[in-house]
Amino acid sequence: MQVEIKVPQLPESVSEGTLGDWYKQVGDSVAVDENIVDLETDKVVLEIVASKAGVIESIGYASGDTVNAGDVLGVINTEAAAAAAESAAPAEDGAVAGRAGPAVRKLLNENSLSADDVAGTGKKGAILKADVERHLQQQAAPAAEPAAVVAPTPTPSAAPIPQAGRNDRRVPMSRLRSRIAERLKQAQNTAALLTTFNEVNLKPMMDSRAAYRDAFEKAHGVKLGMMSFFTSAAVEALKRFPAVNASIDGDDIVYHDYFDIGIAVSSERGLVVPILRDADQMSYAEIEQSIRNMGLRARDGKLGIDELTGGTFSITNGGIFGSMLSTPILNPPQSAILGMHSIQQRAVVIDGEIVVRPMMYLALTYDHRIIDGKDAVQFLVTIKNVLEDPARLLLGV
């Protein structure tokens, strides 16, 4: 029986995708749910897996091709699965087949190499052609000198590796990077962007973390970080200033009576903003666990499109990279974004005395078409007050 390999149904916000690496070629065996090819969309990389076991009979598209939902990428012959199993090579050859494509296996055989000789840098340890070439170059290096390290050929989603000399390296912009550029430019072109700043003394928050860190981790199995404090403070401020949680749709203002907070996460492919749904109903432990899980899935490229769609407000933390002050750009159609920055020990005046405190600059970039300056400033002051006195959340003041 022949089974089609199809592009899955995509959400309305995603019209098309670009094919990434093919992990199987014509003639290769494939198991149920085994990844065949990656599909890069505007938001995430999706894995297209085999619905049935069999042998790849045909492939209709190449890496880099643009495809739409429902397009037939290839065909699996399920009747060939049994025959392929009967004629399988010895165990070592089978291991090679599972870790490398036909072209790589050919290169290994030509150079009398096995899969165990080469360290794979591809997805799930797959051996790439560049891995074999690097191994061969290392073998050919003079014995008196250390083997030269040759980086794998950069993919469109990876930054090119600088080489010696005056070279220009042209790498196609990934679909995600292109989408990021498009949305950021859209925000600048359509919104009346303005940024207001404030600074917050984080000693009360840090004292609370220190006092309850061990008990919190023992009770909930997750570390007590800063993001749960900032997310909860932002939700409280959004409740008090609904315009910051609203968006513009044509000539209407849409006020959202729910709080879906986007948390910006940096991944190898670029910046993604997974969403904490109904953050106002989440405990500190649930917020920390959700952010941790989203960060891991972002790192592994496992975030689903539904996890990146929507959101009424966003938080980004440039402080983890050392940023002291910045003006973040909002994520349309949202009307505001909170920027966190690095914590600096600075001298400040408290109750008439100069003391040293862990201080952070906060930035709120907002769309002045819908949010007045007074509301924006007071929104940021609310976050400051809550962080400087966490008991306010319990008392509702």
C-alpha positions as CSV (number, residue, x, y, z in Angstrom):
1,M,0.0,0.0,0.0
2,Q,1.2,3.5,-0.8
3,V,0.9,6.2,1.9
4,E,1.3,9.9,1.1
5,I,3.7,12.1,3.1
6,K,1.7,15.3,3.4
7,V,2.2,18.8,4.8
8,P,-0.1,18.9,7.9
9,Q,-2.9,21.4,8.3
10,L,-1.4,24.8,9.3
11,P,-3.1,27.4,11.5
12,E,-4.8,30.4,9.8
13,S,-1.9,32.6,10.8
14,V,0.6,30.4,8.9
15,S,0.0,30.2,5.2
16,E,3.1,28.2,4.1
17,G,6.4,26.7,5.2
18,T,9.9,25.9,3.9
19,L,11.2,22.4,3.8
20,G,14.3,21.8,6.0
21,D,16.5,18.8,6.1
22,W,15.3,15.5,4.7
23,Y,16.3,12.7,7.2
24,K,15.2,10.0,4.8
25,Q,15.9,9.5,1.1
26,V,14.3,7.3,-1.6
27,G,14.9,3.6,-0.7
28,D,15.3,4.3,3.0
29,S,13.3,2.4,5.5
30,V,11.1,4.4,7.9
31,A,9.3,3.4,11.1
32,V,6.0,4.7,12.4
33,D,6.3,8.2,13.9
34,E,9.9,8.5,12.7
35,N,10.9,12.0,11.5
36,I,11.2,12.2,7.8
37,V,11.6,15.9,7.1
38,D,11.5,19.3,8.9
39,L,9.1,22.0,8.0
40,E,10.1,25.5,9.0
41,T,7.2,27.9,9.4
42,D,7.0,31.6,10.4
43,K,6.8,30.5,14.1
44,V,8.3,27.0,14.7
45,V,10.0,24.0,13.0
46,L,7.5,21.1,12.6
47,E,8.6,17.5,12.3
48,I,6.7,15.6,9.5
49,V,6.7,12.0,10.6
50,A,5.8,8.7,9.0
51,S,2.2,7.6,9.6
52,K,3.0,4.0,8.5
53,A,6.2,1.9,8.4
54,G,7.7,1.2,5.1
55,V,10.2,2.3,2.5
56,I,10.4,5.8,0.9
57,E,9.3,5.3,-2.6
58,S,9.4,8.8,-4.0
59,I,10.1,12.4,-2.9
60,G,8.5,15.3,-4.7
61,Y,10.2,18.3,-3.0
62,A,13.7,19.3,-2.1
63,S,15.1,21.1,1.0
64,G,14.4,24.8,0.7
65,D,11.2,24.4,-1.3
66,T,8.1,26.4,-0.2
67,V,5.1,24.2,0.4
68,N,1.5,24.6,1.6
69,A,-0.8,22.6,3.8
70,G,-1.9,19.4,2.1
71,D,0.9,19.2,-0.4
72,V,2.2,15.7,-1.0
73,L,5.9,15.6,-0.3
74,G,6.5,12.0,-1.1
75,V,5.2,8.4,-0.9
76,I,5.8,5.5,1.5
77,N,5.5,2.0,0.3
78,T,4.3,0.0,3.3
79,E,4.4,-3.4,1.5
80,A,8.2,-2.9,1.0
81,A,8.7,-2.8,4.8
82,A,8.9,-6.6,5.2
83,A,11.1,-7.1,2.2
84,A,13.5,-4.4,3.5
85,A,13.7,-6.0,6.9
86,E,14.5,-9.4,5.3
87,S,17.3,-8.0,3.2
88,A,18.7,-5.7,5.9
89,A,22.5,-5.6,6.2
90,P,24.4,-6.7,9.2
91,A,24.0,-4.8,12.5
92,E,26.8,-2.3,11.8
93,D,25.3,-1.4,8.4
94,G,21.9,-1.1,10.0
95,A,23.3,1.4,12.5
96,V,24.9,3.4,9.7
97,A,21.5,3.5,7.8
98,G,19.7,4.8,10.9
99,R,22.2,7.6,11.4
100,A,23.1,8.7,7.9
101,G,21.5,9.3,4.5
102,P,22.5,7.5,1.3
103,A,25.0,10.2,0.2
104,V,26.7,10.1,3.5
105,R,26.8,6.2,3.6
106,K,28.4,6.3,0.2
107,L,31.1,8.7,1.4
108,L,31.7,6.5,4.4
109,N,32.1,3.4,2.3
110,E,34.4,5.1,-0.2
111,N,36.7,6.1,2.6
112,S,36.5,2.8,4.5
113,L,34.8,4.4,7.5
114,S,32.0,3.2,9.8
115,A,29.4,5.4,11.5
116,D,31.2,4.9,14.8
117,D,34.3,6.6,13.5
118,V,32.4,9.9,12.9
119,A,30.7,12.2,15.4
120,G,27.4,13.3,14.0
121,T,26.3,16.9,14.5
122,G,22.9,16.6,12.8
123,K,19.5,16.2,14.5
124,K,19.4,13.3,17.0
125,G,23.0,12.6,16.2
126,A,22.6,12.1,12.5
127,I,25.8,12.1,10.5
128,L,26.1,14.9,7.9
129,K,28.3,15.1,4.9
130,A,30.2,17.9,6.6
131,D,30.9,15.6,9.6
132,V,32.6,13.0,7.3
133,E,34.6,15.7,5.5
134,R,35.7,17.2,8.8
135,H,36.8,13.7,10.0
136,L,38.8,13.2,6.8
137,Q,40.5,16.5,7.0
138,Q,41.5,15.8,10.6
139,Q,43.0,12.5,9.6
140,A,44.9,14.2,6.8
141,A,46.4,16.9,9.2
142,P,50.2,16.6,9.8
143,A,51.0,14.4,12.8
144,A,53.1,17.1,14.5
145,E,50.2,19.6,14.5
146,P,46.8,19.4,16.2
147,A,44.0,18.5,13.8
148,A,42.3,21.5,12.5
149,V,38.7,21.9,13.6
150,V,36.4,22.6,10.6
151,A,32.9,23.7,11.5
152,P,30.0,22.1,9.8
153,T,28.6,23.9,6.8
154,P,26.2,26.6,8.2
155,T,22.5,26.1,7.5
156,P,20.2,29.0,6.7
157,S,19.1,29.1,10.3
158,A,22.7,29.3,11.7
159,A,25.1,32.2,11.7
160,P,28.0,31.7,9.3
161,I,31.3,30.8,10.8
162,P,33.9,33.6,10.3
163,Q,36.9,32.5,8.1
164,A,40.3,34.1,7.8
165,G,40.7,36.7,5.1
166,R,38.4,39.2,3.4
167,N,35.4,37.0,2.6
168,D,31.7,37.7,2.2
169,R,29.4,34.9,3.3
170,R,25.8,35.0,1.9
171,V,23.3,32.8,3.9
172,P,19.6,32.9,3.1
173,M,17.5,34.4,5.9
174,S,15.5,31.8,7.7
175,R,11.7,32.0,7.5
176,L,11.6,32.7,11.3
177,R,14.2,35.5,11.0
178,S,12.4,36.9,8.0
179,R,9.1,36.9,9.9
180,I,10.7,38.6,13.0
181,A,12.1,41.3,10.7
182,E,8.7,41.8,9.1
183,R,6.7,42.0,12.3
184,L,9.2,44.4,14.0
185,K,9.1,46.7,11.0
186,Q,5.3,46.5,10.9
187,A,5.3,47.6,14.6
188,Q,7.5,50.6,13.8
189,N,5.5,51.6,10.7
190,T,2.0,51.3,12.1
191,A,2.2,52.0,15.9
192,A,3.0,55.2,17.7
193,L,5.8,53.7,19.8
194,L,6.9,55.4,22.9
195,T,9.0,54.0,25.8
196,T,8.8,55.0,29.5
197,F,11.4,54.0,32.1
198,N,11.6,53.4,35.8
199,E,13.9,51.6,38.2
200,V,13.1,49.1,40.8
201,N,14.9,48.1,44.1
202,L,14.9,44.2,43.9
203,K,16.1,43.7,47.5
204,P,12.7,42.8,48.9
205,M,12.0,40.3,46.1
206,M,15.5,38.8,46.4
207,D,15.1,38.5,50.2
208,S,11.8,36.7,49.7
209,R,13.4,34.3,47.2
210,A,16.3,33.6,49.6
211,A,13.9,33.0,52.5
212,Y,11.6,30.6,50.7
213,R,13.8,29.2,47.9
214,D,14.6,25.8,49.5
215,A,11.0,25.2,50.8
216,F,9.6,26.3,47.4
217,E,11.8,23.9,45.4
218,K,11.0,21.0,47.9
219,A,7.3,21.6,47.7
220,H,7.0,22.2,43.9
221,G,10.0,20.5,42.4
222,V,11.0,23.7,40.5
223,K,13.3,26.6,41.4
224,L,11.9,30.0,42.5
225,G,13.1,32.4,39.8
226,M,12.4,36.1,39.1
227,M,9.9,35.6,36.2
228,S,7.1,34.4,38.5
229,F,7.4,37.7,40.4
230,F,7.6,39.8,37.3
231,T,4.7,38.0,35.6
232,S,2.5,38.3,38.6
233,A,3.3,42.0,39.0
234,A,2.6,42.6,35.3
235,V,-0.8,40.8,35.6
236,E,-1.7,43.0,38.6
237,A,-0.8,46.1,36.6
238,L,-2.8,44.9,33.6
239,K,-5.9,44.5,35.7
240,R,-5.6,48.1,36.9
241,F,-4.9,49.5,33.4
242,P,-7.0,47.5,30.9
243,A,-5.8,49.7,27.9
244,V,-2.3,48.1,28.2
245,N,-3.9,44.7,27.8
246,A,-6.0,45.8,24.8
247,S,-5.3,45.9,21.0
248,I,-6.5,47.9,18.0
249,D,-8.6,46.1,15.3
250,G,-9.4,48.6,12.5
251,D,-11.4,51.4,14.1
252,D,-12.1,49.4,17.3
253,I,-10.3,48.9,20.6
254,V,-10.5,45.3,21.7
255,Y,-10.2,45.0,25.5
256,H,-9.1,41.5,26.6
257,D,-10.6,40.2,29.8
258,Y,-8.0,37.5,30.0
259,F,-4.2,37.6,30.6
260,D,-2.1,35.7,28.1
261,I,1.5,36.7,28.7
262,G,4.2,36.2,26.1
263,I,7.6,35.4,27.6
264,A,10.4,36.1,25.0
265,V,12.8,33.2,24.7
266,S,16.0,33.2,22.7
267,S,16.7,30.1,20.7
268,E,19.3,29.1,18.1
269,R,16.8,29.9,15.4
270,G,15.9,33.4,16.8
271,L,13.6,35.0,19.3
272,V,10.3,33.2,20.0
273,V,7.6,34.3,22.4
274,P,5.6,31.4,23.8
275,I,2.4,32.3,25.7
276,L,1.4,31.7,29.3
277,R,-2.4,31.3,28.9
278,D,-4.5,32.7,31.7
279,A,-1.5,33.8,33.7
280,D,-3.7,35.4,36.3
281,Q,-4.9,32.0,37.3
282,M,-1.5,30.5,37.7
283,S,0.5,30.1,40.9
284,Y,4.2,31.1,41.1
285,A,5.1,27.4,40.9
286,E,2.9,26.9,37.7
287,I,4.5,30.0,36.2
288,E,8.0,28.8,36.9
289,Q,7.3,25.3,35.6
290,S,5.7,26.6,32.5
291,I,8.5,29.0,31.6
292,R,11.1,26.2,32.3
293,N,9.2,23.8,30.0
294,M,8.8,26.4,27.3
295,G,12.5,27.3,27.4
296,L,13.5,23.6,27.0
297,R,11.1,23.1,24.1
298,A,12.3,26.3,22.4
299,R,15.9,25.1,22.7
300,D,14.9,21.8,21.1
301,G,12.6,23.3,18.5
302,K,9.6,21.5,20.0
303,L,7.3,24.4,20.6
304,G,3.9,24.1,18.9
305,I,2.3,26.8,16.8
306,D,-0.6,27.1,19.3
307,E,1.9,27.9,22.0
308,L,3.2,30.9,20.0
309,T,-0.1,32.3,18.8
310,G,-2.0,35.0,20.5
311,G,-0.9,36.8,23.6
312,T,-2.1,40.1,25.1
313,F,1.1,41.4,26.6
314,S,4.8,40.4,26.5
315,I,7.8,40.4,28.8
316,T,11.4,40.3,27.5
317,N,14.6,40.0,29.6
318,G,17.6,41.5,28.0
319,G,19.3,41.5,31.3
320,I,20.4,37.8,30.9
321,F,22.6,39.0,28.1
322,G,24.0,41.9,30.1
323,S,21.7,44.7,28.7
324,M,21.5,47.6,31.1
325,L,18.9,49.6,29.2
326,S,16.9,49.2,26.0
327,T,13.7,50.1,24.2
328,P,11.9,46.8,23.3
329,I,9.7,46.7,20.3
330,L,6.1,45.5,20.9
331,N,4.7,42.4,19.2
332,P,1.7,43.3,17.1
333,P,-1.2,43.4,17.6
334,Q,-0.2,43.7,21.3
335,S,0.0,47.3,22.5
336,A,2.8,47.1,25.0
337,I,5.9,45.1,26.1
338,L,7.8,45.1,29.4
339,G,11.6,45.1,29.1
340,M,13.7,43.8,32.0
341,H,17.5,44.5,32.3
342,S,20.5,43.4,34.2
343,I,20.7,43.9,38.0
344,Q,23.3,46.3,39.2
345,Q,24.4,47.0,42.7
346,R,24.1,50.8,42.9
347,A,24.1,53.5,45.6
348,V,20.6,54.9,46.2
349,V,19.0,57.1,48.8
350,I,16.4,55.4,51.0
351,D,15.0,57.3,54.0
352,G,17.6,60.0,53.7
353,E,20.6,57.5,53.8
354,I,22.8,56.3,51.0
355,V,22.7,52.6,50.7
356,V,23.7,50.0,48.1
357,R,20.8,48.0,46.6
358,P,20.3,45.6,43.6
359,M,18.7,47.9,41.1
360,M,17.1,47.1,37.7
361,Y,15.9,49.5,35.0
362,L,12.4,48.7,33.7
363,A,11.2,49.8,30.2
364,L,7.6,49.8,28.9
365,T,7.3,50.4,25.2
366,Y,3.6,51.1,24.3
367,D,1.4,52.2,21.4
368,H,0.5,55.8,22.2
369,R,-2.5,55.5,19.9
370,I,-4.3,53.5,22.5
371,I,-2.4,54.0,25.7
372,D,-2.0,57.5,27.3
373,G,1.3,58.5,28.8
374,K,-0.3,58.8,32.3
375,D,-1.5,55.2,32.2
376,A,1.8,53.9,30.9
377,V,3.8,55.6,33.6
378,Q,1.4,54.5,36.3
379,F,1.4,50.9,34.9
380,L,5.1,50.8,35.3
381,V,4.9,52.3,38.8
382,T,2.5,49.6,39.8
383,I,5.0,46.9,38.7
384,K,7.7,48.7,40.7
385,N,5.6,49.0,43.8
386,V,4.6,45.3,43.7
387,L,8.2,44.1,43.2
388,E,9.4,46.4,46.0
389,D,6.7,45.1,48.4
390,P,5.5,41.6,47.3
391,A,2.9,41.6,50.1
392,R,0.9,44.1,48.1
393,L,-0.4,41.2,45.9
394,L,-1.8,39.4,49.0
395,L,-3.4,42.6,50.3
396,G,-4.6,43.8,46.9
397,V,-3.1,47.3,47.4
